[in-house]
């Protein structure tokens, strides 16, 4: 008797969806525990944790083969692609460095499949746990 590939795929997708939901709940809980939430490096007004994924695990790869930008975990426990635009303005009175004007855009990862979400969420959760331990 041959294995039905459609049934096998449906079962695998159901598992990924359950894991996705559970990891999402854990990320929300972890993010609530990180108050104050970490500041994103180089962007003092942005509170987010960069979710770095090694290339051998598909880091930076988006569906369709395009590059996904900087993925972050935000204070609300959700994953986003973060886009920062920083412009140096004129020197502030008495300052030695330019004042930085920062514009931030968080793009929800709406196109992300359950499998990719699980990889990103697992890494984000590892980072949250490490930060919680560091603060303990």
N, CA, C and O atoms as a Tinker XYZ file with bonds, in Angstrom:
   544  protein
     1  N      0.829000   -1.168000    0.000000    73     2
     2  CA     0.000000    0.000000    0.000000    64     1     3
     3  C      0.884000    1.246000    0.000000    63     2     4     5
     4  O      1.751000    1.392000    0.862000    81     3
     5  N      0.671000    2.136000   -0.953000    73     3     6
     6  CA     1.476000    3.342000   -1.096000    64     5     7
     7  C      0.980000    4.416000   -0.123000    63     6     8     9
     8  O     -0.207000    4.496000    0.195000    81     7
     9  N      1.918000    5.227000    0.333000    73     7    10
    10  CA     1.588000    6.350000    1.202000    64     9    11
    11  C      0.987000    7.462000    0.358000    63    10    12    13
    12  O      1.527000    7.815000   -0.691000    81    11
    13  N     -0.113000    8.005000    0.809000    73    11    14
    14  CA    -0.781000    9.095000    0.103000    64    13    15
    15  C     -0.035000   10.398000    0.394000    63    14    16    17
    16  O     -0.051000   10.871000    1.531000    81    15
    17  N      0.619000   10.987000   -0.613000    73    15    18
    18  CA     1.401000   12.204000   -0.362000    64    17    19
    19  C      0.535000   13.391000    0.080000    63    18    20    21
    20  O      0.987000   14.228000    0.862000    81    19
    21  N     -0.692000   13.466000   -0.409000    73    19    22
    22  CA    -1.571000   14.564000   -0.003000    64    21    23
    23  C     -1.944000   14.458000    1.473000    63    22    24    25
    24  O     -1.988000   15.463000    2.183000    81    23
    25  N     -2.207000   13.251000    1.924000    73    23    26
    26  CA    -2.524000   13.039000    3.333000    64    25    27
    27  C     -1.305000   13.342000    4.201000    63    26    28    29
    28  O     -1.426000   13.992000    5.240000    81    27
    29  N     -0.144000   12.878000    3.779000    73    27    30
    30  CA     1.085000   13.125000    4.526000    64    29    31
    31  C      1.368000   14.623000    4.618000    63    30    32    33
    32  O      1.750000   15.115000    5.679000    81    31
    33  N      1.185000   15.347000    3.521000    73    31    34
    34  CA     1.393000   16.789000    3.514000    64    33    35
    35  C      0.392000   17.497000    4.431000    63    34    36    37
    36  O      0.765000   18.415000    5.161000    81    35
    37  N     -0.843000   17.087000    4.398000    73    35    38
    38  CA    -1.871000   17.687000    5.251000    64    37    39
    39  C     -1.547000   17.476000    6.729000    63    38    40    41
    40  O     -1.721000   18.382000    7.545000    81    39
    41  N     -1.078000   16.280000    7.066000    73    39    42
    42  CA    -0.713000   15.994000    8.453000    64    41    43
    43  C      0.484000   16.830000    8.893000    63    42    44    45
    44  O      0.506000   17.356000   10.006000    81    43
    45  N      1.474000   16.950000    8.018000    73    43    46
    46  CA     2.661000   17.753000    8.342000    64    45    47
    47  C      2.270000   19.215000    8.525000    63    46    48    49
    48  O      2.736000   19.867000    9.460000    81    47
    49  N      1.421000   19.732000    7.646000    73    47    50
    50  CA     0.984000   21.121000    7.759000    64    49    51
    51  C      0.214000   21.366000    9.053000    63    50    52    53
    52  O      0.345000   22.424000    9.667000    81    51
    53  N     -0.585000   20.392000    9.462000    73    51    54
    54  CA    -1.332000   20.522000   10.712000    64    53    55
    55  C     -0.380000   20.584000   11.911000    63    54    56    57
    56  O     -0.613000   21.338000   12.855000    81    55
    57  N      0.690000   19.788000   11.865000    73    55    58
    58  CA     1.685000   19.811000   12.939000    64    57    59
    59  C      2.365000   21.179000   12.987000    63    58    60    61
    60  O      2.495000   21.773000   14.058000    81    59
    61  N      2.797000   21.674000   11.836000    73    59    62
    62  CA     3.442000   22.991000   11.782000    64    61    63
    63  C      2.520000   24.084000   12.324000    63    62    64    65
    64  O      2.973000   24.970000   13.049000    81    63
    65  N      1.255000   24.031000   11.985000    73    63    66
    66  CA     0.311000   25.054000   12.451000    64    65    67
    67  C      0.145000   25.009000   13.969000    63    66    68    69
    68  O      0.044000   26.053000   14.614000    81    67
    69  N      0.115000   23.790000   14.547000    73    67    70
    70  CA     0.017000   23.674000   16.006000    64    69    71
    71  C      1.268000   24.243000   16.671000    63    70    72    73
    72  O      1.179000   24.985000   17.649000    81    71
    73  N      2.432000   23.888000   16.129000    73    71    74
    74  CA     3.688000   24.379000   16.691000    64    73    75
    75  C      3.770000   25.895000   16.537000    63    74    76    77
    76  O      4.209000   26.597000   17.448000    81    75
    77  N      3.345000   26.392000   15.381000    73    75    78
    78  CA     3.338000   27.837000   15.136000    64    77    79
    79  C      2.519000   28.563000   16.212000    63    78    80    81
    80  O      2.974000   29.559000   16.774000    81    79
    81  N      1.334000   28.070000   16.490000    73    79    82
    82  CA     0.465000   28.698000   17.487000    64    81    83
    83  C      1.093000   28.652000   18.878000    63    82    84    85
    84  O      1.018000   29.627000   19.626000    81    83
    85  N      1.709000   27.530000   19.224000    73    83    86
    86  CA     2.317000   27.404000   20.542000    64    85    87
    87  C      3.533000   28.320000   20.680000    63    86    88    89
    88  O      3.713000   28.957000   21.717000    81    87
    89  N      4.371000   28.388000   19.637000    73    87    90
    90  CA     5.533000   29.265000   19.686000    64    89    91
    91  C      5.106000   30.734000   19.745000    63    90    92    93
    92  O      5.725000   31.537000   20.444000    81    91
    93  N      4.068000   31.073000   19.024000    73    91    94
    94  CA     3.568000   32.455000   19.041000    64    93    95
    95  C      3.139000   32.833000   20.465000    63    94    96    97
    96  O      3.450000   33.927000   20.936000    81    95
    97  N      2.431000   31.938000   21.144000    73    95    98
    98  CA     2.022000   32.197000   22.528000    64    97    99
    99  C      3.239000   32.385000   23.437000    63    98   100   101
   100  O      3.256000   33.272000   24.291000    81    99
   101  N      4.258000   31.537000   23.243000    73    99   102
   102  CA     5.468000   31.645000   24.062000    64   101   103
   103  C      6.215000   32.948000   23.782000    63   102   104   105
   104  O      6.750000   33.564000   24.704000    81   103
   105  N      6.255000   33.372000   22.514000    73   103   106
   106  CA     6.904000   34.641000   22.182000    64   105   107
   107  C      6.178000   35.815000   22.830000    63   106   108   109
   108  O      6.813000   36.747000   23.323000    81   107
   109  N      4.869000   35.769000   22.827000    73   107   110
   110  CA     4.097000   36.839000   23.479000    64   109   111
   111  C      4.410000   36.880000   24.972000    63   110   112   113
   112  O      4.621000   37.953000   25.538000    81   111
   113  N      4.438000   35.727000   25.597000    73   111   114
   114  CA     4.741000   35.660000   27.023000    64   113   115
   115  C      6.154000   36.156000   27.308000    63   114   116   117
   116  O      6.372000   36.936000   28.234000    81   115
   117  N      7.106000   35.699000   26.508000    73   115   118
   118  CA     8.496000   36.124000   26.695000    64   117   119
   119  C      8.669000   37.620000   26.498000    63   118   120   121
   120  O      9.383000   38.270000   27.262000    81   119
   121  N      8.019000   38.171000   25.474000    73   119   122
   122  CA     8.126000   39.608000   25.209000    64   121   123
   123  C      7.553000   40.419000   26.374000    63   122   124   125
   124  O      8.096000   41.465000   26.730000    81   123
   125  N      6.459000   39.938000   26.964000    73   123   126
   126  CA     5.887000   40.632000   28.128000    64   125   127
   127  C      6.874000   40.648000   29.301000    63   126   128   129
   128  O      6.895000   41.588000   30.095000    81   127
   129  N      7.684000   39.600000   29.394000    73   127   130
   130  CA     8.655000   39.512000   30.480000    64   129   131
   131  C      9.901000   40.348000   30.277000    63   130   132   133
   132  O     10.681000   40.521000   31.213000    81   131
   133  N     10.108000   40.867000   29.084000    73   131   134
   134  CA    11.289000   41.686000   28.791000    64   133   135
   135  C     10.943000   43.168000   28.852000    63   134   136   137
   136  O     10.914000   43.854000   27.831000    81   135
   137  N     10.684000   43.643000   30.044000    73   135   138
   138  CA    10.396000   45.066000   30.219000    64   137   139
   139  C     11.467000   45.649000   31.114000    63   138   140   141
   140  O     11.616000   45.172000   32.239000    81   139
   141  N     12.215000   46.639000   30.695000    73   139   142
   142  CA    12.100000   47.280000   29.393000    64   141   143
   143  C     12.612000   46.364000   28.283000    63   142   144   145
   144  O     13.533000   45.572000   28.476000    81   143
   145  N     11.989000   46.498000   27.125000    73   143   146
   146  CA    12.356000   45.693000   25.967000    64   145   147
   147  C     13.696000   46.196000   25.426000    63   146   148   149
   148  O     13.956000   47.399000   25.453000    81   147
   149  N     14.542000   45.298000   24.940000    73   147   150
   150  CA    15.864000   45.720000   24.451000    64   149   151
   151  C     15.783000   46.732000   23.305000    63   150   152   153
   152  O     14.868000   46.703000   22.481000    81   151
   153  N     16.766000   47.617000   23.285000    73   151   154
   154  CA    16.890000   48.624000   22.237000    64   153   155
   155  C     17.628000   47.992000   21.059000    63   154   156   157
   156  O     18.611000   47.274000   21.242000    81   155
   157  N     17.146000   48.267000   19.861000    73   155   158
   158  CA    17.792000   47.754000   18.650000    64   157   159
   159  C     19.121000   48.476000   18.468000    63   158   160   161
   160  O     19.165000   49.703000   18.561000    81   159
   161  N     20.203000   47.747000   18.212000    73   159   162
   162  CA    21.525000   48.371000   18.072000    64   161   163
   163  C     21.541000   49.466000   16.997000    63   162   164   165
   164  O     21.101000   49.254000   15.867000    81   163
   165  N     22.056000   50.633000   17.375000    73   163   166
   166  CA    22.188000   51.740000   16.445000    64   165   167
   167  C     20.920000   52.538000   16.208000    63   166   168   169
   168  O     20.926000   53.494000   15.432000    81   167
   169  N     19.834000   52.162000   16.866000    73   167   170
   170  CA    18.554000   52.851000   16.687000    64   169   171
   171  C     17.899000   53.026000   18.053000    63   170   172   173
   172  O     17.031000   52.241000   18.435000    81   171
   173  N     18.315000   54.057000   18.789000    73   171   174
   174  CA    17.884000   54.182000   20.186000    64   173   175
   175  C     16.381000   54.322000   20.413000    63   174   176   177
   176  O     15.912000   54.087000   21.527000    81   175
   177  N     15.618000   54.695000   19.395000    73   175   178
   178  CA    14.164000   54.813000   19.573000    64   177   179
   179  C     13.439000   53.511000   19.216000    63   178   180   181
   180  O     12.224000   53.418000   19.386000    81   179
   181  N     14.162000   52.519000   18.731000    73   179   182
   182  CA    13.545000   51.270000   18.284000    64   181   183
   183  C     13.772000   50.177000   19.308000    63   182   184   185
   184  O     14.905000   49.885000   19.691000    81   183
   185  N     12.693000   49.589000   19.736000    73   183   186
   186  CA    12.771000   48.471000   20.677000    64   185   187
   187  C     12.439000   47.199000   19.917000    63   186   188   189
   188  O     11.292000   46.968000   19.535000    81   187
   189  N     13.462000   46.374000   19.702000    73   187   190
   190  CA    13.295000   45.139000   18.937000    64   189   191
   191  C     14.536000   44.279000   19.111000    63   190   192   193
   192  O     15.620000   44.774000   19.420000    81   191
   193  N     14.351000   42.979000   18.906000    73   191   194
   194  CA    15.456000   42.021000   18.954000    64   193   195
   195  C     15.617000   41.445000   17.557000    63   194   196   197
   196  O     14.670000   40.899000   16.992000    81   195
   197  N     16.820000   41.567000   17.001000    73   195   198
   198  CA    17.062000   40.999000   15.673000    64   197   199
   199  C     17.096000   39.482000   15.771000    63   198   200   201
   200  O     17.756000   38.915000   16.642000    81   199
   201  N     16.378000   38.839000   14.868000    73   199   202
   202  CA    16.317000   37.379000   14.834000    64   201   203
   203  C     17.254000   36.925000   13.715000    63   202   204   205
   204  O     16.879000   36.852000   12.545000    81   203
   205  N     18.466000   36.627000   14.117000    73   203   206
   206  CA    19.474000   36.201000   13.155000    64   205   207
   207  C     19.364000   34.697000   12.916000    63   206   208   209
   208  O     19.389000   33.900000   13.854000    81   207
   209  N     19.245000   34.331000   11.658000    73   207   210
   210  CA    19.130000   32.915000   11.292000    64   209   211
   211  C     20.345000   32.542000   10.461000    63   210   212   213
   212  O     20.621000   33.193000    9.453000    81   211
   213  N     21.078000   31.508000   10.860000    73   211   214
   214  CA    22.220000   31.083000   10.055000    64   213   215
   215  C     21.797000   30.744000    8.624000    63   214   216   217
   216  O     20.707000   30.217000    8.401000    81   215
   217  N     22.661000   31.048000    7.664000    73   215   218
   218  CA    22.362000   30.822000    6.248000    64   217   219
   219  C     22.039000   29.352000    5.975000    63   218   220   221
   220  O     21.175000   29.055000    5.149000    81   219
   221  N     22.712000   28.444000    6.649000    73   219   222
   222  CA    22.449000   27.023000    6.394000    64   221   223
   223  C     21.071000   26.591000    6.866000    63   222   224   225
   224  O     20.636000   25.482000    6.556000    81   223
   225  N     20.375000   27.443000    7.609000    73   223   226
   226  CA    18.997000   27.165000    8.010000    64   225   227
   227  C     18.002000   27.996000    7.218000    63   226   228   229
   228  O     16.833000   28.099000    7.589000    81   227
   229  N     18.464000   28.580000    6.140000    73   227   230
   230  CA    17.566000   29.371000    5.311000    64   229   231
   231  C     17.529000   30.824000    5.686000    63   230   232   233
   232  O     16.599000   31.532000    5.300000    81   231
   233  N     18.518000   31.300000    6.434000    73   231   234
   234  CA    18.535000   32.693000    6.849000    64   233   235
   235  C     18.518000   33.642000    5.673000    63   234   236   237
   236  O     19.282000   33.482000    4.722000    81   235
   237  N     17.648000   34.627000    5.738000    73   235   238
   238  CA    17.558000   35.635000    4.710000    64   237   239
   239  C     16.766000   35.216000    3.492000    63   238   240   241
   240  O     16.555000   36.027000    2.590000    81   239
   241  N     16.329000   33.992000    3.441000    73   239   242
   242  CA    15.598000   33.534000    2.261000    64   241   243
   243  C     14.104000   33.719000    2.457000    63   242   244   245
   244  O     13.527000   33.246000    3.436000    81   243
   245  N     13.501000   34.402000    1.530000    73   243   246
   246  CA    12.058000   34.613000    1.579000    64   245   247
   247  C     11.395000   33.702000    0.571000    63   246   248   249
   248  O     12.059000   33.200000   -0.336000    81   247
   249  N     10.104000   33.476000    0.708000    73   247   250
   250  CA     9.409000   32.679000   -0.289000    64   249   251
   251  C      9.632000   33.271000   -1.676000    63   250   252   253
   252  O      9.597000   34.489000   -1.847000    81   251
   253  N      9.855000   32.428000   -2.643000    73   251   254
   254  CA    10.110000   32.891000   -3.995000    64   253   255
   255  C     11.567000   33.199000   -4.246000    63   254   256   257
   256  O     11.919000   33.642000   -5.339000    81   255
   257  N     12.426000   32.976000   -3.264000    73   255   258
   258  CA    13.853000   33.144000   -3.449000    64   257   259
   259  C     14.362000   34.560000   -3.219000    63   258   260   261
   260  O     15.568000   34.790000   -3.311000    81   259
   261  N     13.492000   35.510000   -2.925000    73   259   262
   262  CA    13.935000   36.880000   -2.666000    64   261   263
   263  C     14.551000   36.983000   -1.288000    63   262   264   265
   264  O     14.381000   36.095000   -0.453000    81   263
   265  N     15.263000   38.063000   -1.055000    73   263   266
   266  CA    15.904000   38.241000    0.247000    64   265   267
   267  C     14.927000   38.879000    1.218000    63   266   268   269
   268  O     14.274000   39.874000    0.902000    81   267
   269  N     14.836000   38.297000    2.398000    73   267   270
   270  CA    14.039000   38.906000    3.464000    64   269   271
   271  C     14.984000   39.844000    4.191000    63   270   272   273
   272  O     16.155000   39.525000    4.398000    81   271
   273  N     14.480000   40.977000    4.568000    73   271   274
   274  CA    15.302000   41.959000    5.266000    64   273   275
   275  C     15.558000   41.546000    6.699000    63   274   276   277
   276  O     15.588000   40.359000    7.026000    81   275
   277  N     15.739000   42.531000    7.540000    73   275   278
   278  CA    16.042000   42.314000    8.946000    64   277   279
   279  C     14.775000   41.878000    9.679000    63   278   280   281
   280  O     13.823000   42.649000    9.799000    81   279
   281  N     14.770000   40.648000   10.164000    73   279   282
   282  CA    13.620000   40.126000   10.913000    64   281   283
   283  C     13.854000   40.402000   12.390000    63   282   284   285
   284  O     14.924000   40.129000   12.934000    81   283
   285  N     12.819000   40.953000   13.025000    73   283   286
   286  CA    12.924000   41.288000   14.446000    64   285   287
   287  C     11.710000   40.771000   15.206000    63   286   288   289
   288  O     10.632000   40.560000   14.650000    81   287
   289  N     11.935000   40.579000   16.497000    73   287   290
   290  CA    10.846000   40.347000   17.435000    64   289   291
   291  C     10.573000   41.691000   18.096000    63   290   292   293
   292  O     11.481000   42.322000   18.638000    81   291
   293  N      9.324000   42.122000   18.048000    73   291   294
   294  CA     8.934000   43.409000   18.622000    64   293   295
   295  C      8.346000   43.219000   20.013000    63   294   296   297
   296  O      8.130000   42.097000   20.471000    81   295
   297  N      8.095000   44.341000   20.668000    73   295   298
   298  CA     7.558000   44.329000   22.036000    64   297   299
   299  C      6.226000   43.606000   22.142000    63   298   300   301
   300  O      5.882000   43.106000   23.213000    81   299
   301  N      5.473000   43.541000   21.055000    73   299   302
   302  CA     4.171000   42.867000   21.094000    64   301   303
   303  C      4.284000   41.355000   20.923000    63   302   304   305
   304  O      3.272000   40.655000   20.904000    81   303
   305  N      5.521000   40.844000   20.796000    73   303   306
   306  CA     5.727000   39.406000   20.658000    64   305   307
   307  C      5.560000   38.891000   19.242000    63   306   308   309
   308  O      5.558000   37.680000   19.017000    81   307
   309  N      5.419000   39.798000   18.282000    73   307   310
   310  CA     5.252000   39.414000   16.877000    64   309   311
   311  C      6.561000   39.586000   16.122000    63   310   312   313
   312  O      7.436000   40.352000   16.525000    81   311
   313  N      6.675000   38.860000   15.022000    73   311   314
   314  CA     7.830000   38.954000   14.141000    64   313   315
   315  C      7.526000   39.903000   12.989000    63   314   316   317
   316  O      6.441000   39.872000   12.409000    81   315
   317  N      8.503000   40.744000   12.670000    73   315   318
   318  CA     8.351000   41.734000   11.603000    64   317   319
   319  C      9.637000   41.810000   10.793000    63   318   320   321
   320  O     10.703000   41.395000   11.248000    81   319
   321  N      9.516000   42.343000    9.593000    73   319   322
   322  CA    10.691000   42.798000    8.864000    64   321   323
   323  C     10.845000   44.267000    9.225000    63   322   324   325
   324  O      9.906000   45.049000    9.070000    81   323
   325  N     12.023000   44.646000    9.704000    73   323   326
   326  CA    12.271000   46.013000   10.138000    64   325   327
   327  C     13.032000   46.762000    9.055000    63   326   328   329
   328  O     14.059000   46.298000    8.560000    81   327
   329  N     12.512000   47.919000    8.702000    73   327   330
   330  CA    13.197000   48.814000    7.767000    64   329   331
   331  C     13.438000   50.126000    8.481000    63   330   332   333
   332  O     12.505000   50.768000    8.962000    81   331
   333  N     14.705000   50.520000    8.545000    73   331   334
   334  CA    15.092000   51.768000    9.194000    64   333   335
   335  C     15.693000   52.706000    8.166000    63   334   336   337
   336  O     16.511000   52.299000    7.341000    81   335
   337  N     15.286000   53.952000    8.221000    73   335   338
   338  CA    15.898000   54.998000    7.415000    64   337   339
   339  C     16.442000   56.017000    8.390000    63   338   340   341
   340  O     15.708000   56.537000    9.230000    81   339
   341  N     17.716000   56.300000    8.282000    73   339   342
   342  CA    18.350000   57.239000    9.191000    64   341   343
   343  C     19.006000   58.335000    8.359000    63   342   344   345
   344  O     19.748000   58.050000    7.419000    81   343
   345  N     18.732000   59.578000    8.705000    73   343   346
   346  CA    19.317000   60.725000    8.022000    64   345   347
   347  C     20.017000   61.593000    9.046000    63   346   348   349
   348  O     19.495000   61.857000   10.129000    81   347
   349  N     21.188000   62.023000    8.688000    73   347   350
   350  CA    21.921000   62.930000    9.567000    64   349   351
   351  C     21.472000   64.352000    9.279000    63   350   352   353
   352  O     21.566000   64.829000    8.148000    81   351
   353  N     20.989000   65.015000   10.301000    73   351   354
   354  CA    20.579000   66.415000   10.185000    64   353   355
   355  C     21.750000   67.300000   10.594000    63   354   356   357
   356  O     22.841000   66.811000   10.887000    81   355
   357  N     21.518000   68.554000   10.609000    73   355   358
   358  CA    22.571000   69.489000   11.015000    64   357   359
   359  C     22.951000   69.234000   12.466000    63   358   360   361
   360  O     22.204000   68.624000   13.231000    81   359
   361  N     24.101000   69.705000   12.809000    73   359   362
   362  CA    24.570000   69.536000   14.183000    64   361   363
   363  C     23.656000   70.284000   15.145000    63   362   364   365
   364  O     23.294000   71.438000   14.915000    81   363
   365  N     23.300000   69.618000   16.204000    73   363   366
   366  CA    22.508000   70.265000   17.250000    64   365   367
   367  C     23.405000   71.281000   17.967000    63   366   368   369
   368  O     24.625000   71.124000   18.006000    81   367
   369  N     22.805000   72.292000   18.515000    73   367   370
   370  CA    23.563000   73.337000   19.206000    64   369   371
   371  C     24.432000   72.719000   20.296000    63   370   372   373
   372  O     23.928000   72.071000   21.213000    81   371
   373  N     25.715000   72.925000   20.188000    73   371   374
   374  CA    26.656000   72.440000   21.198000    64   373   375
   375  C     26.992000   70.971000   21.087000    63   374   376   377
   376  O     27.761000   70.468000   21.906000    81   375
   377  N     26.452000   70.256000   20.109000    73   375   378
   378  CA    26.713000   68.826000   19.984000    64   377   379
   379  C     27.893000   68.584000   19.049000    63   378   380   381
   380  O     28.150000   69.380000   18.146000    81   379
   381  N     28.589000   67.515000   19.263000    73   379   382
   382  CA    29.718000   67.143000   18.415000    64   381   383
   383  C     29.323000   66.162000   17.320000    63   382   384   385
   384  O     30.117000   65.892000   16.418000    81   383
   385  N     28.119000   65.629000   17.386000    73   383   386
   386  CA    27.669000   64.648000   16.409000    64   385   387
   387  C     26.348000   65.098000   15.812000    63   386   388   389
   388  O     25.584000   65.819000   16.454000    81   387
   389  N     26.079000   64.674000   14.583000    73   387   390
   390  CA    24.794000   65.047000   13.992000    64   389   391
   391  C     23.632000   64.401000   14.744000    63   390   392   393
   392  O     23.768000   63.316000   15.309000    81   391
   393  N     22.511000   65.073000   14.740000    73   391   394
   394  CA    21.294000   64.512000   15.310000    64   393   395
   395  C     20.722000   63.569000   14.265000    63   394   396   397
   396  O     20.599000   63.942000   13.098000    81   395
   397  N     20.374000   62.368000   14.662000    73   395   398
   398  CA    19.871000   61.394000   13.709000    64   397   399
   399  C     18.356000   61.389000   13.699000    63   398   400   401
   400  O     17.710000   61.258000   14.738000    81   399
   401  N     17.808000   61.534000   12.517000    73   399   402
   402  CA    16.364000   61.428000   12.341000    64   401   403
   403  C     16.094000   60.003000   11.880000    63   402   404   405
   404  O     16.633000   59.564000   10.864000    81   403
   405  N     15.287000   59.303000   12.601000    73   403   406
   406  CA    15.055000   57.891000   12.316000    64   405   407
   407  C     13.603000   57.656000   11.939000    63   406   408   409
   408  O     12.684000   58.078000   12.641000    81   407
   409  N     13.417000   56.988000   10.837000    73   407   410
   410  CA    12.075000   56.576000   10.431000    64   409   411
   411  C     12.079000   55.051000   10.400000    63   410   412   413
   412  O     12.927000   54.435000    9.754000    81   411
   413  N     11.149000   54.468000   11.083000    73   411   414
   414  CA    11.088000   53.016000   11.196000    64   413   415
   415  C      9.783000   52.511000   10.597000    63   414   416   417
   416  O      8.723000   53.118000   10.752000    81   415
   417  N      9.896000   51.385000    9.911000    73   415   418
   418  CA     8.694000   50.721000    9.396000    64   417   419
   419  C      8.807000   49.248000    9.735000    63   418   420   421
   420  O      9.808000   48.597000    9.436000    81   419
   421  N      7.752000   48.733000   10.369000    73   419   422
   422  CA     7.687000   47.305000   10.699000    64   421   423
   423  C      6.668000   46.664000    9.772000    63   422   424   425
   424  O      5.492000   47.028000    9.765000    81   423
   425  N      7.135000   45.721000    9.006000    73   423   426
   426  CA     6.275000   45.065000    8.033000    64   425   427
   427  C      5.918000   43.675000    8.565000    63   426   428   429
   428  O      6.803000   42.839000    8.747000    81   427
   429  N      4.641000   43.421000    8.813000    73   427   430
   430  CA     4.239000   42.087000    9.292000    64   429   431
   431  C      4.649000   41.018000    8.281000    63   430   432   433
   432  O      4.602000   41.240000    7.071000    81   431
   433  N      5.043000   39.882000    8.784000    73   431   434
   434  CA     5.460000   38.782000    7.909000    64   433   435
   435  C      4.230000   37.992000    7.464000    63   434   436   437
   436  O      4.058000   36.827000    7.824000    81   435
   437  N      3.396000   38.636000    6.689000    73   435   438
   438  CA     2.126000   38.045000    6.253000    64   437   439
   439  C      2.328000   36.888000    5.282000    63   438   440   441
   440  O      1.499000   35.980000    5.223000    81   439
   441  N      3.417000   36.910000    4.525000    73   439   442
   442  CA     3.649000   35.896000    3.504000    64   441   443
   443  C      4.398000   34.671000    4.030000    63   442   444   445
   444  O      4.758000   33.780000    3.261000    81   443
   445  N      4.626000   34.634000    5.312000    73   443   446
   446  CA     5.462000   33.580000    5.881000    64   445   447
   447  C      4.670000   32.291000    6.084000    63   446   448   449
   448  O      3.560000   32.306000    6.616000    81   447
   449  N      5.246000   31.197000    5.659000    73   447   450
   450  CA     4.621000   29.894000    5.866000    64   449   451
   451  C      4.880000   29.388000    7.275000    63   450   452   453
   452  O      5.744000   29.903000    7.985000    81   451
   453  N      4.127000   28.381000    7.668000    73   451   454
   454  CA     4.253000   27.846000    9.031000    64   453   455
   455  C      5.654000   27.300000    9.291000    63   454   456   457
   456  O      6.191000   27.484000   10.384000    81   455
   457  N      6.248000   26.637000    8.316000    73   455   458
   458  CA     7.588000   26.075000    8.499000    64   457   459
   459  C      8.629000   27.146000    8.734000    63   458   460   461
   460  O      9.458000   27.014000    9.635000    81   459
   461  N      8.603000   28.211000    7.937000    73   459   462
   462  CA     9.554000   29.304000    8.111000    64   461   463
   463  C      9.302000   30.018000    9.439000    63   462   464   465
   464  O     10.245000   30.400000   10.131000    81   463
   465  N      8.033000   30.196000    9.790000    73   463   466
   466  CA     7.706000   30.838000   11.062000    64   465   467
   467  C      8.299000   30.041000   12.219000    63   466   468   469
   468  O      8.854000   30.623000   13.151000    81   467
   469  N      8.186000   28.726000   12.168000    73   467   470
   470  CA     8.699000   27.885000   13.255000    64   469   471
   471  C     10.199000   28.101000   13.423000    63   470   472   473
   472  O     10.684000   28.203000   14.550000    81   471
   473  N     10.942000   28.172000   12.317000    73   471   474
   474  CA    12.392000   28.384000   12.396000    64   473   475
   475  C     12.695000   29.748000   13.011000    63   474   476   477
   476  O     13.518000   29.857000   13.920000    81   475
   477  N     12.026000   30.787000   12.511000    73   475   478
   478  CA    12.257000   32.141000   13.028000    64   477   479
   479  C     11.815000   32.277000   14.486000    63   478   480   481
   480  O     12.524000   32.869000   15.299000    81   479
   481  N     10.664000   31.740000   14.809000    73   479   482
   482  CA    10.144000   31.845000   16.171000    64   481   483
   483  C     11.012000   31.079000   17.164000    63   482   484   485
   484  O     11.223000   31.540000   18.285000    81   483
   485  N     11.510000   29.928000   16.768000    73   483   486
   486  CA    12.392000   29.155000   17.653000    64   485   487
   487  C     13.650000   29.951000   17.965000    63   486   488   489
   488  O     14.096000   29.992000   19.111000    81   487
   489  N     14.225000   30.587000   16.941000    73   487   490
   490  CA    15.430000   31.394000   17.165000    64   489   491
   491  C     15.101000   32.604000   18.045000    63   490   492   493
   492  O     15.858000   32.932000   18.959000    81   491
   493  N     13.977000   33.264000   17.770000    73   491   494
   494  CA    13.566000   34.412000   18.576000    64   493   495
   495  C     13.373000   34.004000   20.033000    63   494   496   497
   496  O     13.773000   34.727000   20.946000    81   495
   497  N     12.769000   32.862000   20.241000    73   495   498
   498  CA    12.546000   32.382000   21.601000    64   497   499
   499  C     13.866000   32.095000   22.309000    63   498   500   501
   500  O     13.999000   32.370000   23.502000    81   499
   501  N     14.833000   31.552000   21.595000    73   499   502
   502  CA    16.163000   31.327000   22.186000    64   501   503
   503  C     16.776000   32.653000   22.637000    63   502   504   505
   504  O     17.379000   32.730000   23.708000    81   503
   505  N     16.620000   33.687000   21.825000    73   503   506
   506  CA    17.167000   35.000000   22.168000    64   505   507
   507  C     16.449000   35.608000   23.372000    63   506   508   509
   508  O     17.088000   36.222000   24.227000    81   507
   509  N     15.144000   35.445000   23.446000    73   507   510
   510  CA    14.367000   35.944000   24.585000    64   509   511
   511  C     14.798000   35.228000   25.860000    63   510   512   513
   512  O     15.018000   35.864000   26.891000    81   511
   513  N     14.917000   33.927000   25.788000    73   511   514
   514  CA    15.324000   33.142000   26.960000    64   513   515
   515  C     16.718000   33.558000   27.428000    63   514   516   517
   516  O     16.955000   33.702000   28.627000    81   515
   517  N     17.638000   33.750000   26.483000    73   515   518
   518  CA    18.998000   34.178000   26.845000    64   517   519
   519  C     18.972000   35.539000   27.534000    63   518   520   521
   520  O     19.690000   35.748000   28.511000    81   519
   521  N     18.156000   36.462000   27.039000    73   519   522
   522  CA    18.057000   37.801000   27.652000    64   521   523
   523  C     17.425000   37.720000   29.034000    63   522   524   525
   524  O     17.877000   38.393000   29.961000    81   523
   525  N     16.381000   36.902000   29.183000    73   523   526
   526  CA    15.758000   36.735000   30.496000    64   525   527
   527  C     16.762000   36.156000   31.508000    63   526   528   529
   528  O     16.814000   36.588000   32.659000    81   527
   529  N     17.547000   35.186000   31.064000    73   527   530
   530  CA    18.577000   34.601000   31.958000    64   529   531
   531  C     19.638000   35.623000   32.306000    63   530   532   533
   532  O     20.097000   35.676000   33.447000    81   531
   533  N     20.035000   36.436000   31.337000    73   531   534
   534  CA    21.052000   37.461000   31.590000    64   533   535
   535  C     20.576000   38.444000   32.643000    63   534   536   537
   536  O     21.362000   38.911000   33.467000    81   535
   537  N     19.287000   38.758000   32.615000    73   535   538
   538  CA    18.727000   39.726000   33.566000    64   537   539
   539  C     18.454000   39.130000   34.942000    63   538   540   541
   540  O     18.291000   39.870000   35.913000    81   539
   541  N     18.401000   37.818000   35.037000    73   539   542
   542  CA    18.067000   37.165000   36.308000    64   541   543
   543  C     19.176000   37.306000   37.331000    63   542   544
   544  O     19.049000   36.811000   38.451000    81   543
